[in-house]
Amino acid sequence: MTNKSIAQWRKISLTKSTLAISVALATMGTSALSSAADADQDQEKLFKEGLYQREQGNLFTSLEALQTVLSNQPQLSRVRLELAVAYYRTMNFEESKRQAQLVLDDPKTPENVRLSVLTFLAQVKKDEEAFTAKRHAWEPSVSIGLMHDTNINVGPSSDVLAGGLILDPSSRPIKDDAVVLSAGVTHRYQSPTPVKIGEKAARFVWQSQANYYRKGYLSRDEFNLDVVTLATGPGWFVPNYWRAAVTGQLDYIRYGDTELANFYSLTPSVTWEIQNGEITWDALFQKRDFSRTVDVGRDSDYAATGVTLGKVFNGGKLALQGGVHVFQEDANQSRFSNDGTEIFIGANMLAWTNGSVYARASQRDVKYDGVEPLFTVKRDETEQRYEIGFNHDIKTGVLERWKLGGSFTHTENSSNVSIYDYKRDVTAINLSRTF
């Protein structure tokens, strides 16, 4: 899920809070442990087990162990502060603050420890406000740009319409310029309390989106493309561990002045965070209903799944990503049924202040089940795509808070059916902003 609340939470660092608590614990020394050991060796073992389980990410087992120690010896401020940290990591800010406040209220707490606990409390409150400030959030966005396309005749790219349009022997490359507009709004709801999933404390979110995309050619409006998208679905995330989402989506597509298709999609995904990166599994289940007479027999059920690996280097200044997907489409007519694989690799690098450059290469191999009319062979083709581009965040002036972007994309489709053998170059520049 691309979700701003998730991104915001992942930016909330435990460093300051953990540092503050560590100072407090170090200041208190080992007196609490000694007391626990003198009273009952089992209590000391349970205390250490609680710390170990917390560091292993088993937060609720840690909570249970530390709570048990406190129930037997409620005077142990050292254990209570460790419990406050455990609650903080489960995103139970209220209970974390309550436990820390009990230490502050204890007249036996040393003054230097009070200062460290106050620092911890201030950071917890700041993180809580940042996370829960907007239970409901609306984010409008807009993008406008110009595009030059050297082969508009092949229709929408495979990102929009896998397999492209049905071509005929008279198809020839046509160049044109276009104005590209995108406008939409996203609504995000996030639950105020965490959800227990196994040993992890997860946050629940629900995100919905409505978006309109238009590519309007300046000379050949019969190739215009309009896409209206409605999407909604739940998500869950555990900071520093994983996030998951299931999104339902409807795409209404018009080509020229005619309705082309309606796509109905379900997209589950799970992302696991690893050291300096993440691994994502995703899938797409899509029902494609076509409207034009020429597309009779093309209605289909499409499924795809794959894995993506991303890593960051040099303190986040360089990011690399690569992945592989497999797909299968079962259409009413066998000439439209197909299966294949797609692999890609990409890179993004901070190149200047507020600016970055990126590059991406992909290859899509497709084999069709049925014979192509007139050619008496089954389509077998490979699409290779290479893209380079840049983004720059504008920080001052009239266009402050807007983003300037540009890209060049070269596509080559090699097919054993000559009419589907083509090259295409698209150059684009745009301004975008999220409000």
Steps between C-alpha positions, in 0.01 A plus 500: 500500500618842415382678810614830645409401855730199468779716361453750780509232769811340353672838530423507873823375652527309825852635542425805715250322722717191539801721572312692768379184668848345474648801681238464772563127536876544506463769766290269714769234477434144611316565826168384359653180369669435830176545689324266264779243533501516880124453515468226245746364243206407278393864486845602372487230233154615398620861481792404274267286291273802454792710373617222270155443350457874444823524305398195296182680400272277709339802660196344663703221657731771629207696642367193678836423660567857617144541628538181701816631664327829587193330639727327753729797564326825394772715657754410229524819295766347276257230388221755459712709265586194294126429484441857380743439213323174411162675490654774287616244247149355479381855421293501818606855575244555775618207712864586431443850636310365801782265602765771459287746696480254791880510519491881503241495777721279716676729754792254510584562134834689476489848345731409210278202419195730502662717232562198277145372548361845419698494175357157423145618571542805279613283210215251551247782497656647187488165319143442616390838365677442169336162459147573615464865400279414203280197539332600174726662240416628151780554247416656164765478229543632148749455218522666160757446228598473136595186309648414162413152374663350189251214456150579627346244265584203725270645765535508878821361648506153654472665843142594411411230248717189496533369146411838351230562245401255227704620203463434129741502203419866425631616839791739463691714754337840558667781696316756709524720807261479791389681812487266800283578799449306822289609796377309800431484869597246763322443829676319783354377825730368771387331821596678822594176675736217403384154391673191637618266223700218652784657698484826310298817555356605165318813393189474286439743213242527225588694188277600211585683179327659206709609202453627147772468233486649152747488215373736230690504170523833322442376144345153519226501762385152393798372702412688819498297820279558806515288815280543807619300803321426826684298764451410863625248753645425843860489611702403805855588594748427774772768507844364417362153421232468231194651336216347302206619293210373293365743241190471285501714188282598204652651183275649234697546175405704194702505179426783258130571539406136574481297816782247486470289816421465867760329720410362845804424716598358835860560607642348820857577605735442793831677560763381746767742615858374497828672579517811280219377279182301456350202320151519352266228381201617300230354282238627258167336422315688227184457297515679166178589319541655154233706329595546133383264229856450379590364846241220499654195664755705691316501834728321743612411851855613567724394789855598587731460797861572582770616737692829516820573693612852583815619682639841590867589514726789593275626776188491285647697211486201264217247468497187284198285420436187301227243463333225304133432426310221328158548344222317320196626311204276413288664231176396328696438180830313510676755277482743794594251773864521600757448773851620566753667727622851570831599660625847584781687671513864600704760684434838661772737614503837675691707245473855631325695775128411486554306179542138392552296184375151424527224244300185439522208258245224456431203274163337449476163319155388383375187325144482366289186488308544176595560138501861376261543203664557160842398634416140605749512791471551873630835619833476682655833593736686729455857617810682622464838664767746616421814695707783645372805681535760772297663777559834668313639800451875463549667838469872420326740265162489329514121458603429858395147613456384139710222348657520155553169324622380165555164332598324179368149429608275215291190427576219255249224437641205307234262370477210259190674361633793300222748579585478871869564442559869582709765676373792703661803668316716750645822641309671780525789743253588772422700813325332793389579850333332795302739719 
